[in-house]
Amino acid sequence: MLETAKLKTAVIGYGLSARTFHLPFIKLQPELELVAISSSQPELAIDYPQLSHYPDANALIANSDAGLVVITSPNHSHFPLAKAALQQGKHVLLEKPLVLSSEEGQQLTAIARQSGRKLAVYHNRRFDGDFLTLQQLIRSGELGNIHYFESHFDRFRPEPRARWREQAGPGSGILWDLGPHLIDQTLCLFGMPRAITANCRTLRPGGESTDYFHLQLHYPDKEVVLHSSPFCASPTLRFMLQGTKGSYQKFGLDPQEDALRAGAMPGGTDWGLEKATDYGVLATVDSQMSYPTLAGNYALFYQQLVAALLHDAELPVPVVDALAGIRLIELAILSSELGLRVEVVG
């Protein structure tokens, strides 16, 4: 039997995102062949001596024969690099956020359509175990009609760090870093809200970018709060879901990121499983019980991406969803600047 040709894949950037959230899963996919990386980091040559190395992202796009380019570079570079790659006839996977404006997103969508190539965005936290559990709870009807949802991504980082995400500039700050995750998950659950009220601030002394946000999304029958603070030293609330039959409360984060940071390779029967002590609590008027968290699995994103690129299946995250998230970030910034509730039009 002849071996099926693999899709040659290149990665732009060799920071935390590439090393932790992309390269392990590219290696895991038998249909993908990693051929090139662009980065100026010296450890790249040690870690991947067999690959083509490009110190410049545009040189990789122009000269690599990769059919898929994964872009993990700083947020402000997403649009020009994705545009160049699509125009070179390559499929593109962008780290979140997709781009920094609705206009840029619409341009990329048009270019992808014209070039006949796929444009995807890496909203991997759709495959967090606790989020999959939330979806299961809502589908099951165990909590009745949902009227309140709260989602946090808090940290204890009281002092700014010297990295691009926390420095002044387009696409920096926590709203562009963690906000896309919380917003995308909410849109998956409930769709677009009718209006948004937001407070986005720089609270840390010496901070150069937004390090705190509190967003309230207004729906006809429910309220949603999305929140991130750099001053949370206690166990962090992740989700609160409240309905007419009960509520669900979950603390702590999906374990996959910590495992990947520690160097674990994804896979195995226990991958993405939480300890029972970390399960959320399901409460009703006369009972309270530990509710098992489903296993998370970021590899599912790459499996679905490969199916979309090679077999024309649906992308794991439709670009229209990512564009909706960018629009809500734009409206959140506007609401915070004006100090007003802003209607979501269209």
N, C-alpha and C positions, 0 to 999 in steps of 0.2 A: 504494500500500500504506500502511495506517495505521501510524503509529509506535506501538510497544508502550509502554505506560505504564511508567515507571521506579519503582523502589522508593525513596521518599524516605528519606534517611539523615541522622542527626544524630550528632555526636561530643561526648562529655563529656570535657573536659580538652584542653589544648593544650600538653602537655609533650613530652618526648622520645618517649614511646611513640606519641602521636597523630601527631606530625609525621613520625616516621621509619617506623613500622611499620603505620600505618593509612591516613592520608590519601593517600599515593601510590597505594595499591592500590584505594582507593575511587574515585579519579579514573580508574583504569585500567579499571574495570568499567562497560561501557556500560549495564548494567541498573540501576545505582545512580545516584541524584542526590543529591549533598551539598547539604543545605538549611540546616543550622544547626550551630553549635558553642557550647558553654558554656565560658567561661574568663574570668578577670579580667586576663589578660595583655594589655597594650596593643598588642603587635605583631599580635594577631589581626585587629584592624580594618584594618591595613595589608595583611596577607597575604590576607585573604578579605573584602574590603569588600562583596561582593555577597551574602553570607550573612546569615541572622538570627543575631544575637549575644545570648547570654544570660549574664549574670554569675553566675547561680546554676543549678546542675544541675537542681534540682527544678522551677524555672520552665521550663526547656527541656522536661522530661518532661511537664509539665502543659499547655503551650501550643503546642509544636511539632506540626505535622502529620506528622512523620516516622514511617514504619512500622518503621524499624530504628534502634535506639539503640546506639552503640558506646561502651562505658564504659572510659575509660583513666585514671580518677582514682585516688587512693591506695587501697591494698588494703583498708583498713578501711571504705571507703565502698561497696565492691562490692555487698554484700548489700542495704542499704537502697535504693540507687539502682536496682539490677536489679529488686527487688521492686516499687518504684513504677512502673517502666517496663512491666513485665509486666502489672500491674494496670490500666494505662492502655491495654492492648491492643497494645503494641508488641513486636516481636521484639527480642532483646537479644544482643549480642556483648560478652562481658566479657574484658578483658585477664586474663592469668593473674596470680595464682592466681584460680580461680573465686570462692572465698570463703575465710573463715578458720576454718571448722569444718565437719565433716560434717553437723551439724544444720542449719546455714544452707543448705548445698547441697541437702539433702533438701527443705527448705522451698521453695527456689526451683524445684526440679524439679516439686514438686506445684503450685505457682502457675502455672508455664508450662503444665502439662498442663490445669489448670482453665481457663486463659485461651485455650487453643488457639493459643499462640504458641511460637516456637522460642527456646531458650536455648542459646547456643554459647559456647565459651571459646577464646581465641586462643593455642593451642599451635603457634605458627608454626614452631618448630624441628623439627617432624616433616618439614618441607620444606627443611631444611639439606641441602646436597649430600653432606656426609660421612655424615650419618645415613642418607640414601637408599642410599649405598654400603654401609654396614653391613648394611642389610636385604638388599641384593642378595647380599652375600657369604654371609650366613646361609642364604638361600634356595638358593643355588647348591651348597651343601655343600662348597665348596672347603677350608674349615677343619675339616671333619669335625664331630663333636659338640662343641658349645661348653661349656666348663667354667669359664671365667673371663672376666669383662668388667669393664673399668675405664673410667669416664667422668669427665673433669675439666672444670671451668669456672673456671680460675684467673686471677687478675689481679695487677698490681702497683699496689696502692693502699694504701701503708703508713700513710697518715694519713686519718682519717675526714673526710668531707665534710659540709657543712651542707645536707643534703637529707633529706626525710622518710624515704627508704628506709634511712637510716643513723642516724636518731634513735630514741629510745626510744618505744615505742608498739605497739599491736597491728598485726600484719602487716608490721612493719619487719624489717630484717635480711636477710642473704644467703640464708638457708634459704627464706624466702618469695619472694625475688627470683629467684635462679637455680635453687634446688632444684626448683621445679615443672618446669623444662625437663628436667633430668637424670632426674627420676623418671618423667615422662611418656614419654620416649624408652625408658627401661628397661621400662616396662610394655608398650609397643608390641612390644618384642622378646621378652619372656619372661613377661609376665603378673605376677600378684601373687606375692611371695615367701612363704615360710612364716614367716619371722621377720626382725627387723631389730635391728642394734646400731648405735647412733649416738653421736657426740661432736660437740656443737654449742657453740662457744665465742666469746667476745669477746676477741680477742688484741691488738688495736691499742690502745695507750695513749690514753685519752680516748674510746674507743668506747662507744656507748650501746646497740648492738644486736649480734646474732650476726654475725660477719664471717668465720667459719671453720666448715666442717662436714666430717665424714668419716662417711659412712653405709656400712654393710655389710649388703647384702640377702642373706639365706640361702635358697637354693633346694634342692630334693632332690638335684640333680645339678650345681649350679654355685654360684659365689660372685660377687657383684657389688659393686664399690666405686664410690661416687659421692662426689666430693671437690671442695671449693672453698677456696682460700686467697687472702688479699689480698697475699701476699708473694712471688709468683712473678714474678721479673724476667727469667727466661730464656725461650726458646721453650717454649710450654706444650703439654704432652701433652693431647690431646683424647680420643682413644679408644685402648684396648688390648683386643683381642679374641683369645682363645686357645682353640684346639680341638685335637682329636686328630690333625689333619693339618697344622696350622700355626698361624700367628698373624698378626695385622694390627695395625699401629701407625700412628697418625695424629697429627700435630702441627698446631697452628694452628686458627683458627676459620673457619667459612663466610664467604665474602667479601661476602655481601649486606648485612650491617649496615653495614660500613665504606662501601660504595658508597652506601647510602641516607643515611648521615650526611653524606657529601660532597655530597649534593644530586642524585645521579644518579636518573633515573626508571627504574623497572623495565621490562624488555622488551628485545627485540633478541636476536640469535642467541648473543651471548656473555654474556648475563646469568647470574649465578650460577656461572660457570665459574672454577675455580681455575687458577693457574699450574701447569705441570707440576712445577716445583720444590717445590710444596706438597703433592703427592700423598702418600698414605700408602704404607707398605711392607708387602708381603705376603711372609712368610717361611715356608719349609718346611725339612725336614731337609737338603735339598741345593740349595736355591735361595733367592734373595732378589731381589725385583723391585718396581719402582715400580708402584703400582696406581692407575689413573686414577680421580679423584673425579667422580661424576656431578654434573650441574648442579643447583644448588639453585634453588628457585622459590617464594617466599612467595605469589606471585599465585595459585598453585593453591589455597591456603586460601580466598581470597575467591571464586574461581571455584566451588569446591564449596559454599561458604556460600550464594552466590546460587542455585545449583541446588537447595539444600535449601529456601530460603525461597520461591522462585517456582515450583518444580516438584516439591516434596515428595521430593527425593532425600535421601540420608543426609547428616547433618552431617559436616564434615571431622573433627571431634573429638566423639565421643559424650559426653554429659554424664556418663554412668556412668564413663567413663575418667577424666575430671577429678575426679570424686568419689573414685575410688580413689587418685589422687595426693594429695588433701587428707588422706585417712585415713593414708597413709604418713607425711606430714609430722607429723601429730598423734602417731603412734607414735614417730617419730624424736625429737621433743621429749621424750616420756615416757621413752624409752630413755636419752637423754642426762641427764635429770634424775635418774633412778634409778641410772644407771651399770650397767644390766643389758640383756641380750638380751630383746627383747619379742616374743612370739608374735603373728602376724597371724591373727586369728580371723575366720571368715566370708568 
